[in-house]
Amino acid sequence: MTTSPDGQQELEKEIEQTRERLGDTVEALAAKVDVQAQAQEKLSQLTARLKGKATEAKGKATEATRQLRLQDKANQAKRQATQAGQQIRKHPIPAAATAGALVLFFTLIRRWMRRDK
């Protein structure tokens, strides 16, 4: 059985293609059998997912802390306003005198600034 040079080249080309496909198949099978590599890949995925969850939890905790601080400041301001109101009720004349003095002061400043223009 003799083959022509064209037939010989075609046969060699087909053999080369078969070898490449066989090599790809062997690599795919080796990857499926490589349990350590699969475990490493799953570990990498899990680590990335956990890092994302940790970052998300940290952000939520930071926001909750900020909200608590704002609420604490609001409560503190409310207590101070209540105390100021109680002081004004106890001593209305000094509070009224102070308020009147402030109104007079700002009125004089406004007139003084208008006169300079």
Summary of the structure (lengths in Angstrom):
residues: 117
radius of gyration: 42.2
end to end distance: 117.4
largest distance: 127.3
contacts: 219
relative contact order: 0.03
helix: 94%
strand: 0%
